[in-house]
């Protein structure tokens, strides 16, 4: 299924992150870490001895720490669009530091990467591509900086993510839930950009909450706001909010919880 092209308002992403606190972010990041662990496990089955690694979308340093432990001799660069998150990552890594090469920290947009051509052996990206202003341009930049034989390994979220919340808002004109790319569209982009034998797969995670408010609190804590440029800009009215809550109730189960679907896309491709 083809997903209509959409644009991300990167300023909205950064603004959302600045409104949260480091402590709240860590509390809401459990699912991010679960997916990161599953992505990291894939490195055990890939023969690669990278000299330079970019942790693309490092957030608070969880994946950088794991990469440092896995590739002790590598030069690792932690990159994120948020200086707030990078500062938290720096503090976390300083508290843990075991004497490996301490990673460089870079703030950058996701569509213009601050690296020379063919200068990176591995790009590792956990749940960052969905915040790119232009995913095809981001993938083109990944291709530009990877050395021949280099690897792009990533996770992102697919179109069924938050499908219950999106359906609950379906009667409203504005866009209230972020739209995501289809797995096949991402694979097609990689093929068009001449990545070698892209491998794509997905899984569905269901997270259960006792209330929509609890869900919204978690999303807010990790800066996961709707950043589509066609999102509704005004404040949501009380009646509009109540209609959404009532609509979501049809998914409530016998254990009094509501489901939240996360479609997780995993992909890797060599250059």
N, C-alpha and C positions, 0 to 999 in steps of 0.2 A: 504494500500500500504506500503510495507516494504521499509525503507530507508537504503541505504548502510551505513555501519559504517564509521565514519570519525573521525579525530582527530583534536583537537584544539591546536594551538600553544599559550600557555598561555603567553609567553613572548611578543608575538605580541599584545595581548589584553592590557597588562600593558603598553607597549610602546605607543600604540595609545592613551591611557588615559592621559599619561604624556605630550602628545603634545598639548592637549587642555587646555583652561583656565577655571577657575571656572565660570566666567561670561558667556562664550560661552556655557558651559555645561548646565547651567540653561536655556538659551534661546532655546536650542535644545531639552529640556527634557519634553516638553508639552505632547507629546503622552505617554511617560512613566508615567506621573502623572495621565493622564486619565485612563490608564489601572490599575494603582495602586488603584485609587478610586473605580473602579469596583470590584477589588479583595477584598478591605477592606470592601465593603458593604456585602460581604458574611459572614463576622464574625457576623453580626447581626442575622443570622439564625442558628448559631451553638452554642450549649450549651457547653461552655468550660470556666473553671476558671483557667487559667494557672498561675503557679507560676514563671516559667522561660520561656522566649520567645527568640528565635533567629531570628533577622531580617536578613535574608540570602541575601546578595547583597544589602546593605542599600543605596549605592550611596551617595547622598548628604543629607540624613537624612529625606527625605520627609515621607517615610513610618514609620520610627522610631518615628517621632513626632506623627503620627496618632495612632500608637500602644500605645504610652504613654498616649494619651488621652482616648483611649478605655479601656486599662487595667492599671488603675492608681496605683495599688498595685503590679504589676508584676515586676520582675527583667528582664530587657530587655537588650539583647546583640546585638550590631550592628556589623555585620561581612561583610567584603568586601575583594576582592583580591587586591584592590588599596588603598595604603596609601594616595594618592592624594585625592581620594573621601572621605575617612574617615576623613581626616583633615578638609575638607569642611563641612562634616556632623557635626563634633564637633563644629565648629564655628557657624553654623546655629542653632544648638540646644542650645548652650550657650546663643545666642541672644534671644531665645524664652522661655527658661527654666521656668517652672511654679512650681517648687518645688517637682516634682515627683522624683522617684528614677532615678538619671541620668544614662543613659545607659553606659555600658562598650563598648569599641571600640576595635575590634580585626581584624588584617590583617591575612588572611589565604587563602590557596588554597581551591578550591571547592571539592577536592577529598580526603582531609585528614583534618577533622574538629577537632579543639582543645578543645574537650569536653569529659567528662567522659561518659561511657556507661549509658544509661537510666537516663539522667540528665536534659532533656528538655521536656517541655509540648507542646509547639507550635513552629513549624518552619514556618515562613512566608517568602515567596520568590517571589518578583516581578521582572520578566524579568531578571533573573540571570542564570538559568540553561543552557541556550543556549551557555554560555561562559565556561561551564565546559569542562575540558580536556577529561573526560570520564563520561558521564551522569549516567551510571549504577553504577559506583563506588560512585558517589555523592549521589545517592539515597540509596545505601547501607550504607553510612555514616549517612545519615538522619535517617535510621532505627536504626542504632546502638545507636545514642544519644537520640532518643525519648523514653520517658517512656511508659509503657503499657497504652493504652488509649489516648496517645498523638496524635496530629494532624499535618499533613503536608499539607499546603495550598500554592499553587503556581500558577504563570502564567509564560508562556514562549511563544516563537513564533514558528509557524509551517512552513511546507515546502513551502507554497505558499507565504511566506513573500518575498518581493522584486522580485516577479516573473517577472515583466515587465523588470526590470534591468537585471535579469539573462537571459531572452530571448534575450535581446538586445546585450548581449555579446556571444550569443550561437555559433557564427561562430569562436570564438577564442579557442585555445587549452587549455590555462590555466584556472584555477578557479578564477573568479573575484568577485563572490558573495558567501557569507557564506552559507553553507548548514545547514538545520535545521531538527530536528526529526519530524516524523509523530506522530500525537496525539495518534493513536492506539498503536504505538510502545512504547510510554511512559507508557500508561496504562498497556501494557503487562509486562513491567519491574516492575511496582509496584506490579502486581499480583504475578510474580515470586518471588519477595522479601517478599511475605506474608503480604503486607499491606492489610487492611480489606476494602472490597467494594470500590475500587477506583472509583471516579466519575470524568469523563472528559467531557468537552464541549468546543466549540470554537465559535469565531465570527470573522468576517472579517471587518477590518477598511480600508477605502480608504482615503488616504491623497492626496491632490492635490497641485502640485507645478507648478510654471511658467517655470521652467527650471530644467534640470538634475543637473546643477551646484548648484542650490539652494538645491536640494535633497542631493547632496554630501556634501555640507557645513553642513547641519544638522546632517548627519551621522558622519562626522568627529568630530563635536562639542561634541558628546556624546561618542566618542571612539568606534563607531560601525563599525569597519573595518572588512574586511574579514580576519579571523584568522585561517582558515583551513590550515593544514600543506601542502596541495597540491596546495595552491594558487600560482599565478604567482609572482615570486620574483623580477623580473626586472621592470624598469620603462616602463609605457605604452607609446607606440609610438603615434605620432600625428594622423596618418592615422587610427590606431586602435581605438583611442578615437572618431574620427569623424564618423567611421562606427557605433559605438555604439550609438552616438547621432542621427544619421540618422535613425537607426532602431527604436529607442524609439519614434520617431515622429509619428509612426503609431497609437499611443495611444492618441495623442493630441486631445482634444475635442473642441467643438465650443466656449467654454469660454476661449480657448487658454491655458488651463492647462493640465498637464500630471498626470496620476494617479500613486500612489504608494500603493500597497496592503500590508497590515500587517495581517497575520493570527495569531490571539491571542488564545492560548490554556490556559484554566483554569483547574486546577485539585485539588482535595483534597482526602485524604485517612487517616484513623485512623490506629493505630498500636495495 
